[in-house]
């Protein structure tokens, strides 16, 4: 748009110098915008940045060449120089025109993917996102590299909603999610799979290690009360833990095993971790951690 308006003052050498400098400034400003914009496609971002910087440099060179006759007796065939400049303009403008839509599309796709796979309240993965990651991990497991999952549920969560309101319930869910993220963000895949229920997927983790991690989370939440507008709310969690073995032939079966153990924890007193089947339940608050 600036170029179109500047065409009306592109008749004399002085006007051409002014136009060249203005356009160089605009391309430098565009480079600044691209540099400070968060793009997913980093390589294409650098390519677009390079195109804009080269465009700015070309305009500065053009302005410098147009200035030379005012300060020296050197003469140039400016017609040929301007033809080369125009060719460079076309190449760089075409490149930028191809790169920018790609960058916008990549950012849009990433945003839509985030909306589809992230829980908006906690920013953890949702069930869809968990399944996508888990199915990939499950296909690579082995005896030496097991896959464990912890299913977590907030105990007596309905009481929080009933006594303090649903906004307090949402804040409580976010508070538990923050504990989960703080403990597992670097070592596990964390998700909110529904209501007040969470799933934590630990790759290369044995049953005992997952049990220890679940108990650490349980104690962290138990020992630090949740505060909401001056109200101190003591939250507790129950957890069911399962690890891949010969009987789990899919992530769905692994998830089901952990969910059944969570149910046992909820129906046998809560505030505990269950890591064995219903036929041989093993309730543990003090696991042997190695």
C-alpha positions as CSV (number, residue, x, y, z in Angstrom):
1,X,0.0,0.0,0.0
2,X,2.8,2.3,0.8
3,X,4.5,1.5,-2.5
4,X,1.3,2.4,-4.4
5,X,1.0,5.8,-2.7
6,X,4.7,6.5,-3.1
7,X,4.5,5.9,-6.9
8,X,3.1,9.5,-7.3
9,X,6.4,10.9,-6.0
10,X,8.8,8.7,-8.0
11,X,9.6,11.0,-10.8
12,X,12.8,12.8,-9.8
13,X,16.0,11.3,-8.3
14,X,15.4,13.0,-5.0
15,X,11.9,11.5,-4.8
16,X,13.3,8.1,-5.7
17,X,15.8,8.3,-2.9
18,X,13.0,9.3,-0.5
19,X,10.9,6.3,-1.6
20,X,13.8,3.9,-1.4
21,X,14.6,5.0,2.2
22,X,10.9,4.8,3.3
23,X,10.5,1.3,1.8
24,X,13.7,0.2,3.5
25,X,12.3,1.4,6.8
26,X,9.0,-0.4,6.2
27,X,10.8,-3.7,5.4
28,X,13.0,-3.3,8.5
29,X,9.8,-2.7,10.6
30,X,8.2,-5.8,9.0
31,X,11.4,-7.8,9.9
32,X,11.0,-6.6,13.5
33,X,7.3,-7.8,13.6
34,X,8.2,-11.2,12.1
35,X,11.2,-11.6,14.6
36,X,8.9,-10.9,17.6
37,X,5.9,-13.0,16.5
38,X,5.7,-16.5,17.8
39,X,5.5,-18.9,14.8
40,X,5.4,-22.6,15.0
41,X,7.3,-23.1,11.7
42,X,10.7,-21.7,12.8
43,X,12.6,-22.5,9.6
44,X,10.0,-20.7,7.4
45,X,10.0,-17.8,9.9
46,X,13.8,-17.4,9.4
47,X,13.4,-17.6,5.6
48,X,10.7,-14.9,5.7
49,X,12.8,-12.7,8.0
50,X,15.7,-13.1,5.5
51,X,13.5,-12.1,2.6
52,X,12.4,-8.9,4.4
53,X,15.9,-8.0,5.5
54,X,17.3,-8.5,2.0
55,X,14.5,-6.4,0.7
56,X,15.4,-3.6,3.1
57,X,19.1,-3.9,2.1
58,X,18.3,-3.8,-1.6
59,X,16.3,-0.6,-1.0
60,X,19.1,0.9,1.0
61,X,21.6,0.1,-1.8
62,X,19.2,1.6,-4.4
63,X,19.0,4.8,-2.3
64,X,22.8,4.9,-1.9
65,X,23.3,4.5,-5.7
66,X,20.8,7.2,-6.4
67,X,22.6,9.5,-3.9
68,X,26.1,9.0,-5.5
69,X,25.6,11.5,-8.4
70,X,24.9,14.2,-5.8
71,X,28.3,13.7,-4.1
72,X,30.6,12.3,-6.8
73,X,31.2,12.6,-10.5
74,X,30.7,8.9,-11.0
75,X,28.0,8.0,-13.5
76,X,25.9,4.8,-13.6
77,X,23.6,3.3,-16.0
78,X,20.6,3.6,-13.6
79,X,18.3,2.0,-16.1
80,X,20.1,-1.4,-15.8
81,X,20.5,-1.0,-12.0
82,X,16.8,-0.4,-11.6
83,X,16.0,-3.4,-13.8
84,X,18.1,-5.6,-11.6
85,X,16.5,-4.1,-8.5
86,X,13.0,-4.8,-9.9
87,X,14.0,-8.4,-10.6
88,X,15.2,-8.8,-7.0
89,X,12.0,-7.2,-5.8
90,X,9.9,-9.7,-7.7
91,X,11.9,-12.7,-6.4
92,X,11.8,-11.5,-2.8
93,X,8.2,-10.4,-2.9
94,X,7.1,-13.8,-4.4
95,X,9.1,-15.7,-1.8
96,X,7.5,-13.7,1.0
97,X,4.1,-14.1,-0.5
98,X,4.5,-17.9,-0.4
99,X,6.1,-18.1,3.1
100,X,3.7,-15.8,5.0
101,X,0.5,-17.8,4.3
102,X,2.3,-21.0,5.2
103,X,3.3,-19.5,8.6
104,X,-0.2,-18.3,9.2
105,X,-1.6,-21.7,8.3
106,X,0.9,-23.5,10.6
107,X,-0.1,-21.3,13.5
108,X,-3.8,-21.8,12.8
109,X,-3.3,-25.5,12.6
110,X,-1.4,-25.5,15.9
111,X,-4.1,-23.4,17.6
112,X,-6.9,-25.8,16.4
113,X,-4.9,-28.8,17.4
114,X,-4.4,-27.3,20.9
115,X,-8.1,-26.5,21.2
116,X,-8.9,-30.1,20.2
117,X,-6.4,-31.8,22.5
118,X,-6.1,-29.5,25.5
119,X,-8.4,-29.1,28.4
120,X,-9.2,-25.3,28.5
121,X,-9.6,-25.2,32.3
122,X,-6.3,-26.8,33.3
123,X,-4.3,-26.6,30.1
124,X,-3.4,-30.3,30.5
125,X,-4.2,-32.7,27.7
126,X,-7.8,-33.8,27.4
127,X,-8.8,-37.5,26.8
128,X,-8.4,-37.2,23.1
129,X,-4.9,-35.8,23.4
130,X,-4.0,-38.4,25.9
131,X,-5.2,-41.2,23.6
132,X,-3.2,-39.9,20.7
133,X,0.1,-39.8,22.7
134,X,-0.6,-43.0,24.6
135,X,-1.3,-45.1,21.6
136,X,2.0,-44.0,20.1
137,X,3.9,-44.8,23.3
138,X,2.1,-48.1,23.8
139,X,3.2,-49.4,20.4
140,X,6.9,-49.0,21.5
141,X,6.8,-50.6,25.0
142,X,8.8,-53.6,26.0
143,X,9.6,-55.6,29.1
144,X,12.6,-53.4,29.7
145,X,10.7,-50.2,29.0
146,X,7.3,-50.5,30.6
147,X,4.5,-48.0,30.4
148,X,2.6,-47.1,33.6
149,X,-0.5,-45.0,34.2
150,X,-1.9,-43.3,37.3
151,X,-5.6,-42.5,37.4
152,X,-6.4,-39.8,39.9
153,X,-9.8,-38.6,41.3
154,X,-10.5,-35.9,43.9
155,X,-12.3,-37.3,46.9
156,X,-15.7,-35.9,47.9
157,X,-15.4,-33.3,45.1
158,X,-19.2,-32.8,45.1
159,X,-19.0,-31.3,48.6
160,X,-16.7,-28.5,47.3
161,X,-19.3,-27.6,44.6
162,X,-22.2,-27.8,47.1
163,X,-20.6,-25.8,49.9
164,X,-18.5,-23.2,48.0
165,X,-20.0,-23.1,44.5
166,X,-18.9,-24.3,41.0
167,X,-16.4,-21.6,40.6
168,X,-14.6,-22.9,43.7
169,X,-14.8,-26.4,42.2
170,X,-13.1,-25.1,39.0
171,X,-10.4,-23.5,41.0
172,X,-9.9,-26.7,43.0
173,X,-9.5,-28.7,39.8
174,X,-7.0,-26.1,38.5
175,X,-5.1,-26.3,41.9
176,X,-4.8,-30.1,41.7
177,X,-3.8,-29.8,38.0
178,X,-1.0,-27.4,39.1
179,X,0.3,-30.0,41.6
180,X,0.2,-32.7,38.9
181,X,2.0,-30.4,36.4
182,X,4.6,-29.4,39.0
183,X,5.4,-33.0,39.9
184,X,5.2,-34.6,36.4
185,X,5.7,-31.9,33.8
186,X,9.2,-33.2,32.9
187,X,8.7,-36.9,33.4
188,X,5.2,-37.8,32.3
189,X,2.2,-37.0,30.0
190,X,-0.5,-35.4,32.2
191,X,-4.2,-35.0,31.3
192,X,-7.6,-34.3,32.6
193,X,-9.9,-37.0,31.3
194,X,-13.1,-35.7,32.8
195,X,-14.7,-33.9,35.7
196,X,-12.4,-34.2,38.6
197,X,-10.5,-37.1,37.1
198,X,-6.9,-37.0,35.8
199,X,-4.6,-39.5,34.1
200,X,-0.8,-39.5,34.3
201,X,1.1,-41.5,31.8
202,X,4.7,-42.5,32.7
203,X,6.9,-43.9,30.1
204,X,9.8,-46.3,31.1
205,X,8.3,-46.5,34.5
206,X,7.7,-49.6,36.6
207,X,4.6,-50.3,38.8
208,X,6.6,-49.6,42.0
209,X,8.0,-46.3,40.6
210,X,4.5,-45.2,39.5
211,X,3.1,-46.1,42.9
212,X,5.8,-44.0,44.6
213,X,5.0,-41.1,42.3
214,X,1.2,-41.4,43.0
215,X,1.8,-41.4,46.8
216,X,4.1,-38.3,46.5
217,X,1.3,-36.5,44.7
218,X,-1.3,-37.7,47.3
219,X,0.8,-36.4,50.1
220,X,1.6,-33.1,48.4
221,X,-2.1,-32.4,48.0
222,X,-3.0,-33.6,51.5
223,X,-0.4,-31.6,53.3
224,X,-1.1,-28.3,51.6
225,X,-4.7,-27.0,52.0
226,X,-6.4,-25.3,49.1
227,X,-7.4,-21.7,49.8
228,X,-10.4,-20.0,48.1
229,X,-11.4,-16.5,49.1
230,X,-10.3,-17.0,52.6
231,X,-11.8,-20.4,52.9
232,X,-9.4,-23.3,53.7
233,X,-10.5,-26.4,51.8
234,X,-8.7,-29.7,52.6
235,X,-8.6,-31.8,49.4
236,X,-7.8,-35.5,49.2
237,X,-7.2,-37.7,46.2
238,X,-7.5,-41.4,45.4
239,X,-5.4,-43.1,42.7
240,X,-5.3,-46.3,40.8
241,X,-2.0,-47.5,39.2
242,X,-1.4,-49.9,36.4
243,X,1.7,-51.0,34.4
244,X,1.9,-52.7,31.1
245,X,2.3,-56.5,31.2
246,X,1.4,-59.6,29.2
247,X,-2.3,-59.0,30.0
248,X,-2.5,-55.5,28.6
249,X,-2.5,-55.6,24.9
250,X,-3.6,-52.1,24.3
251,X,-3.7,-48.7,26.0
252,X,-7.4,-49.1,26.5
253,X,-6.9,-52.2,28.6
254,X,-4.1,-50.5,30.6
255,X,-6.4,-47.5,31.3
256,X,-9.2,-49.8,32.3
257,X,-7.0,-51.6,34.8
258,X,-6.0,-48.3,36.4
259,X,-9.6,-47.2,36.4
260,X,-10.7,-50.4,38.2
261,X,-8.1,-49.9,40.9
262,X,-9.1,-46.3,41.3
263,X,-12.7,-47.5,41.9
264,X,-11.3,-49.8,44.6
265,X,-9.5,-46.9,46.3
266,X,-12.7,-44.8,46.2
267,X,-14.9,-47.6,47.7
268,X,-12.5,-48.7,50.4
269,X,-11.9,-45.5,52.2
270,X,-10.4,-43.0,49.7
271,X,-7.1,-41.0,50.2
272,X,-5.1,-44.1,49.1
273,X,-3.2,-45.6,46.2
274,X,-4.2,-49.0,44.7
275,X,-1.8,-50.8,42.5
276,X,-3.1,-54.4,42.5
277,X,-6.1,-56.1,41.0
278,X,-9.4,-56.5,42.9
279,X,-8.7,-60.2,43.5
280,X,-5.6,-59.3,45.4
281,X,-5.8,-55.7,46.4
282,X,-2.8,-54.0,47.7
283,X,-3.5,-50.7,49.5
284,X,-0.5,-48.6,50.0
285,X,0.3,-45.3,51.6
286,X,4.0,-46.1,52.3
287,X,5.3,-48.0,49.3
288,X,8.9,-49.3,49.1
289,X,10.5,-46.8,46.7
290,X,13.8,-47.6,45.1
